[in-house]
Amino acid sequence: MKITTAFAATAAFAALGLISAPAALADPEGDFLSVVGNGGITWPSDKTQQVIDTGRAVCQDWDNGASFEQEVSDLTSVTDWSDYQAGYFIGAATGAFCPEYEAKVS
């Protein structure tokens, strides 16, 4: 699925706001889940670990050279999320688990 520049910019803007949160999180997984949930992304309770694992996989993708657009496309191809929701999720994951990659979502 190809995302438009406008959607990518909107999603990146949403993600950037999340990265501005305090970098030193006492409970990165709990904070990540709270931020994602507060962003309107829901999941069945038995899939919580999968959501965390997917968030951590964003960092692995950054390590492997993925672009923001690739990440959004990957998430929207396996979920029913909008580009905006995917960007929000990516921003939350980056902020919680690998803030050193914040430039990838700006």
C-alpha positions, 0 to 999 in steps of 0.5 A: 500500500502506497501512502501519500506525502500528506498522510506520511507528514500527518502521521510523522507529526503525530509520532513526533509529538509522542517522542517529546515525552520524557525519554527515561521511562520507568516502565517503557512497556506500560507507558508504550501501551498507555500511549498507544491506547490513548491514541485510539488503537485497541487490541484484544487483551490476549494480544498485549504481548504481540503489541509490545513485540510489534513495537519493539520490532519497529526498533529492529526495523530502524536498526536495519535501515527502514524508512518511516514510509516503509514502517507505515506501509508495513503496519497498514498492510497487516492491520486495519489502521489508518496511516495516521494510526500507524504513524502514531504507533511507530512514534510511541514505539520509537519514543518508548523503546529506541528514542535514538531513532527519533529523527526517523519519524520527524 
